[in-house]
Amino acid sequence: MFRLIIFIALIYLLYKMIKTFNRLKSERNENLQSKSTTDRGEELVEDPVCHTYIPLSQAYKKEISGKDYYFCSKQCHDKFTRKK
């Protein structure tokens, strides 16, 4: 009877270890997938006034004379339009 209890306890511990290992493995895979999407980066564009590079999603975009220009701020946009 004592052997049966020890055998059941060992089986239970083995089950818990496998379950924990699978959970950690899936969490690691999720972290790797989310990291790979954020590490790709984003296209940078150059401000024609101050020559600063800004991520495209944060750039101040204006179409001037049919051409797209990207600025780091409204102030740079204003300086650019005053020059032209």
OpenMM code with the backbone's topology and positions (N, CA, C; nanometers):
from openmm import Vec3, app, unit

residues = "MET PHE ARG LEU ILE ILE PHE ILE ALA LEU ILE TYR LEU LEU TYR LYS MET ILE LYS THR PHE ASN ARG LEU LYS SER GLU ARG ASN GLU ASN LEU GLN SER LYS SER THR THR ASP ARG GLY GLU GLU LEU VAL GLU ASP PRO VAL CYS HIS THR TYR ILE PRO LEU SER GLN ALA TYR LYS LYS GLU ILE SER GLY LYS ASP TYR TYR PHE CYS SER LYS GLN CYS HIS ASP LYS PHE THR ARG LYS LYS".split()
positions = [
    Vec3(0.0820, -0.1198, 0.0000),
    Vec3(0.0000, 0.0000, 0.0000),
    Vec3(0.0865, 0.1264, 0.0000),
    Vec3(0.1936, 0.1205, 0.0789),
    Vec3(0.2834, 0.2345, 0.0871),
    Vec3(0.3488, 0.2615, -0.0485),
    Vec3(0.3839, 0.1567, -0.1209),
    Vec3(0.4441, 0.1720, -0.2540),
    Vec3(0.3465, 0.2391, -0.3499),
    Vec3(0.2216, 0.2058, -0.3424),
    Vec3(0.1201, 0.2657, -0.4284),
    Vec3(0.1087, 0.4166, -0.4028),
    Vec3(0.1122, 0.4575, -0.2772),
    Vec3(0.1044, 0.6005, -0.2426),
    Vec3(0.2268, 0.6747, -0.2960),
    Vec3(0.3438, 0.6175, -0.2806),
    Vec3(0.4664, 0.6795, -0.3316),
    Vec3(0.4613, 0.6862, -0.4842),
    Vec3(0.4151, 0.5803, -0.5480),
    Vec3(0.4042, 0.5785, -0.6940),
    Vec3(0.3087, 0.6875, -0.7425),
    Vec3(0.1945, 0.7032, -0.6797),
    Vec3(0.0970, 0.8064, -0.7167),
    Vec3(0.1566, 0.9453, -0.6938),
    Vec3(0.2291, 0.9631, -0.5843),
    Vec3(0.2919, 1.0926, -0.5559),
    Vec3(0.3961, 1.1262, -0.6626),
    Vec3(0.4739, 1.0286, -0.7028),
    Vec3(0.5745, 1.0521, -0.8064),
    Vec3(0.5097, 1.0860, -0.9405),
    Vec3(0.4046, 1.0167, -0.9741),
    Vec3(0.3324, 1.0450, -1.0983),
    Vec3(0.2755, 1.1877, -1.0944),
    Vec3(0.2195, 1.2270, -0.9811),
    Vec3(0.1639, 1.3613, -0.9656),
    Vec3(0.2741, 1.4672, -0.9803),
    Vec3(0.3885, 1.4470, -0.9165),
    Vec3(0.5003, 1.5414, -0.9268),
    Vec3(0.5513, 1.5515, -1.0709),
    Vec3(0.5599, 1.4394, -1.1372),
    Vec3(0.6021, 1.4387, -1.2769),
    Vec3(0.5026, 1.5167, -1.3635),
    Vec3(0.3752, 1.4972, -1.3384),
    Vec3(0.2707, 1.5696, -1.4100),
    Vec3(0.2847, 1.7198, -1.3886),
    Vec3(0.3051, 1.7643, -1.2639),
    Vec3(0.3196, 1.9062, -1.2322),
    Vec3(0.4439, 1.9652, -1.2989),
    Vec3(0.5534, 1.8892, -1.3023),
    Vec3(0.6764, 1.9369, -1.3651),
    Vec3(0.6571, 1.9556, -1.5158),
    Vec3(0.5929, 1.8614, -1.5786),
    Vec3(0.5680, 1.8706, -1.7226),
    Vec3(0.4751, 1.9881, -1.7528),
    Vec3(0.3738, 2.0055, -1.6725),
    Vec3(0.2793, 2.1154, -1.6921),
    Vec3(0.3505, 2.2506, -1.6765),
    Vec3(0.4354, 2.2647, -1.5758),
    Vec3(0.5101, 2.3884, -1.5540),
    Vec3(0.6073, 2.4131, -1.6693),
    Vec3(0.6758, 2.3089, -1.7130),
    Vec3(0.7694, 2.3218, -1.8230),
    Vec3(0.6980, 2.3692, -1.9498),
    Vec3(0.5838, 2.3135, -1.9804),
    Vec3(0.5076, 2.3537, -2.0996),
    Vec3(0.4596, 2.4980, -2.0896),
    Vec3(0.4184, 2.5399, -1.9701),
    Vec3(0.3725, 2.6770, -1.9502),
    Vec3(0.4883, 2.7744, -1.9710),
    Vec3(0.6045, 2.7436, -1.9134),
    Vec3(0.7213, 2.8300, -1.9297),
    Vec3(0.7663, 2.8365, -2.0753),
    Vec3(0.7593, 2.7237, -2.1435),
    Vec3(0.7981, 2.7183, -2.2846),
    Vec3(0.7049, 2.8053, -2.3697),
    Vec3(0.5749, 2.7973, -2.3442),
    Vec3(0.4804, 2.8775, -2.4223),
    Vec3(0.4970, 3.0265, -2.3917),
    Vec3(0.5247, 3.0621, -2.2655),
    Vec3(0.5487, 3.2025, -2.2310),
    Vec3(0.6748, 3.2540, -2.3013),
    Vec3(0.7769, 3.1721, -2.3063),
    Vec3(0.9011, 3.2113, -2.3726),
    Vec3(0.8772, 3.2348, -2.5215),
    Vec3(0.7998, 3.1464, -2.5848),
    Vec3(0.7681, 3.1627, -2.7267),
    Vec3(0.6889, 3.2904, -2.7514),
    Vec3(0.5942, 3.3217, -2.6619),
    Vec3(0.5158, 3.4441, -2.6764),
    Vec3(0.6059, 3.5661, -2.6627),
    Vec3(0.6993, 3.5622, -2.5681),
    Vec3(0.7910, 3.6750, -2.5496),
    Vec3(0.8803, 3.6931, -2.6718),
    Vec3(0.9272, 3.5839, -2.7288),
    Vec3(1.0124, 3.5929, -2.8471),
    Vec3(0.9353, 3.6497, -2.9655),
    Vec3(0.8095, 3.6092, -2.9803),
    Vec3(0.7285, 3.6594, -3.0909),
    Vec3(0.7000, 3.8078, -3.0749),
    Vec3(0.6655, 3.8511, -2.9543),
    Vec3(0.6370, 3.9929, -2.9343),
    Vec3(0.7636, 4.0757, -2.9474),
    Vec3(0.8770, 4.0229, -2.9060),
    Vec3(1.0027, 4.0957, -2.9174),
    Vec3(1.0427, 4.1115, -3.0637),
    Vec3(1.0222, 4.0090, -3.1440),
    Vec3(1.0630, 4.0178, -3.2838),
    Vec3(0.9818, 4.1225, -3.3592),
    Vec3(0.8570, 4.1446, -3.3221),
    Vec3(0.7779, 4.2456, -3.3908),
    Vec3(0.8184, 4.3856, -3.3480),
    Vec3(0.8614, 4.4054, -3.2239),
    Vec3(0.9020, 4.5378, -3.1802),
    Vec3(1.0442, 4.5693, -3.2174),
    Vec3(1.1288, 4.4705, -3.2409),
    Vec3(1.2681, 4.4943, -3.2754),
    Vec3(1.2869, 4.5278, -3.4229),
    Vec3(1.1880, 4.5077, -3.5016),
    Vec3(1.2031, 4.5342, -3.6448),
    Vec3(1.2290, 4.6813, -3.6715),
    Vec3(1.1770, 4.7653, -3.5881),
    Vec3(1.1974, 4.9078, -3.6062),
    Vec3(1.0974, 4.9676, -3.7025),
    Vec3(1.1239, 5.0901, -3.7355),
    Vec3(1.0314, 5.1634, -3.8212),
    Vec3(1.1142, 5.2493, -3.9157),
    Vec3(1.0573, 5.2812, -4.0283),
    Vec3(1.1269, 5.3640, -4.1259),
    Vec3(1.1480, 5.5038, -4.0685),
    Vec3(1.2688, 5.5569, -4.0887),
    Vec3(1.2997, 5.6920, -4.0440),
    Vec3(1.2955, 5.7864, -4.1633),
    Vec3(1.2495, 5.9081, -4.1373),
    Vec3(1.2469, 6.0114, -4.2405),
    Vec3(1.3252, 6.1321, -4.1890),
    Vec3(1.3846, 6.2056, -4.2813),
    Vec3(1.4672, 6.3203, -4.2432),
    Vec3(1.3887, 6.4498, -4.2578),
    Vec3(1.3962, 6.5301, -4.1551),
    Vec3(1.3363, 6.6632, -4.1586),
    Vec3(1.4229, 6.7509, -4.2498),
    Vec3(1.3636, 6.8150, -4.3527),
    Vec3(1.4442, 6.8950, -4.4456),
    Vec3(1.4984, 7.0250, -4.3846),
    Vec3(1.4480, 7.0654, -4.2699),
    Vec3(1.4919, 7.1907, -4.2083),
    Vec3(1.6078, 7.1663, -4.1122),
    Vec3(1.5853, 7.0842, -4.0108),
    Vec3(1.6879, 7.0630, -3.9077),
    Vec3(1.7658, 6.9332, -3.9284),
    Vec3(1.7297, 6.8554, -4.0303),
    Vec3(1.7972, 6.7305, -4.0677),
    Vec3(1.7953, 6.6261, -3.9559),
    Vec3(1.6918, 6.6300, -3.8755),
    Vec3(1.6704, 6.5298, -3.7715),
    Vec3(1.5956, 6.4123, -3.8318),
    Vec3(1.6319, 6.2923, -3.7913),
    Vec3(1.5602, 6.1728, -3.8367),
    Vec3(1.4527, 6.1383, -3.7345),
    Vec3(1.3318, 6.1173, -3.7839),
    Vec3(1.2173, 6.0862, -3.6986),
    Vec3(1.1480, 5.9618, -3.7517),
    Vec3(1.0896, 5.8816, -3.6596),
    Vec3(1.0089, 5.7679, -3.7067),
    Vec3(0.8907, 5.8193, -3.7888),
    Vec3(0.8606, 5.7494, -3.8939),
    Vec3(0.7547, 5.7910, -3.9856),
    Vec3(0.6213, 5.8127, -3.9135),
    Vec3(0.5923, 5.7278, -3.8151),
    Vec3(0.4632, 5.7392, -3.7450),
    Vec3(0.4552, 5.8658, -3.6595),
    Vec3(0.5685, 5.9248, -3.6242),
    Vec3(0.5683, 6.0446, -3.5395),
    Vec3(0.5935, 6.1730, -3.6181),
    Vec3(0.6180, 6.1597, -3.7462),
    Vec3(0.6526, 6.2764, -3.8282),
    Vec3(0.5296, 6.3608, -3.8590),
    Vec3(0.5532, 6.4892, -3.8742),
    Vec3(0.4514, 6.5858, -3.9127),
    Vec3(0.4537, 6.5927, -4.0653),
    Vec3(0.3538, 6.5324, -4.1297),
    Vec3(0.3548, 6.5170, -4.2755),
    Vec3(0.2721, 6.6270, -4.3412),
    Vec3(0.3304, 6.6859, -4.4440),
    Vec3(0.2588, 6.7853, -4.5238),
    Vec3(0.2903, 6.7645, -4.6707),
    Vec3(0.1895, 6.7833, -4.7542),
    Vec3(0.2094, 6.7768, -4.8988),
    Vec3(0.2243, 6.9199, -4.9498),
    Vec3(0.3378, 6.9449, -5.0125),
    Vec3(0.3653, 7.0788, -5.0642),
    Vec3(0.4020, 7.0635, -5.2113),
    Vec3(0.3269, 7.1291, -5.2971),
    Vec3(0.3484, 7.1242, -5.4426),
    Vec3(0.3488, 6.9809, -5.4951),
    Vec3(0.2612, 6.8974, -5.4420),
    Vec3(0.2476, 6.7602, -5.4888),
    Vec3(0.3501, 6.6631, -5.4344),
    Vec3(0.4382, 6.7088, -5.3445),
    Vec3(0.5401, 6.6216, -5.2881),
    Vec3(0.5209, 6.6140, -5.1366),
    Vec3(0.5375, 6.4936, -5.0816),
    Vec3(0.5238, 6.4756, -4.9366),
    Vec3(0.6530, 6.5142, -4.8666),
    Vec3(0.6394, 6.5950, -4.7625),
    Vec3(0.7520, 6.6335, -4.6778),
    Vec3(0.7195, 6.5906, -4.5352),
    Vec3(0.8219, 6.5508, -4.4622),
    Vec3(0.8051, 6.5052, -4.3240),
    Vec3(0.8893, 6.5940, -4.2334),
    Vec3(0.8264, 6.6451, -4.1291),
    Vec3(0.8930, 6.7368, -4.0369),
    Vec3(0.8882, 6.6809, -3.8950),
    Vec3(0.9844, 6.7234, -3.8131),
    Vec3(0.9866, 6.6765, -3.6744),
    Vec3(0.8855, 6.7534, -3.5898),
    Vec3(0.8471, 6.8731, -3.6367),
    Vec3(0.7518, 6.9547, -3.5597),
    Vec3(0.6831, 7.0548, -3.6518),
    Vec3(0.5823, 7.1192, -3.5984),
    Vec3(0.5121, 7.2239, -3.6741),
    Vec3(0.6037, 7.3441, -3.6940),
    Vec3(0.6922, 7.3694, -3.5994),
    Vec3(0.7849, 7.4819, -3.6120),
    Vec3(0.8768, 7.4636, -3.7343),
    Vec3(0.9269, 7.3421, -3.7536),
    Vec3(1.0108, 7.3156, -3.8710),
    Vec3(0.9298, 7.3296, -3.9993),
    Vec3(0.8063, 7.2860, -3.9951),
    Vec3(0.7181, 7.3014, -4.1120),
    Vec3(0.7000, 7.4486, -4.1448),
    Vec3(0.6769, 7.5303, -4.0423),
    Vec3(0.6582, 7.6751, -4.0632),
    Vec3(0.7843, 7.7397, -4.1194),
    Vec3(0.9002, 7.7012, -4.0687),
    Vec3(1.0269, 7.7541, -4.1217),
    Vec3(1.0440, 7.7164, -4.2689),
    Vec3(1.0091, 7.5924, -4.3026),
    Vec3(1.0227, 7.5442, -4.4394),
    Vec3(0.9314, 7.6221, -4.5346),
    Vec3(0.8088, 7.6447, -4.4942),
    Vec3(0.7148, 7.7151, -4.5821),
    Vec3(0.7489, 7.8633, -4.5924),
    Vec3(0.8115, 7.9233, -4.4934),
    Vec3(0.8547, 8.0624, -4.5022),
    Vec3(0.9708, 8.0787, -4.5995),
    Vec3(1.0564, 7.9750, -4.6068),
    Vec3(1.1710, 7.9819, -4.6990),
    Vec3(1.1250, 7.9771, -4.8442),
    Vec3(1.0180, 7.9040, -4.8711),
    Vec3(0.9725, 7.8860, -5.0097),
    Vec3(0.8884, 8.0000, -5.0547),
] * unit.nanometer
topology = app.Topology()
chain = topology.addChain("A")
for resn in residues:
    res = topology.addResidue(resn, chain)
    for name in ("N", "CA", "C"):
        topology.addAtom(name, app.Element.getBySymbol(name[0]), res)
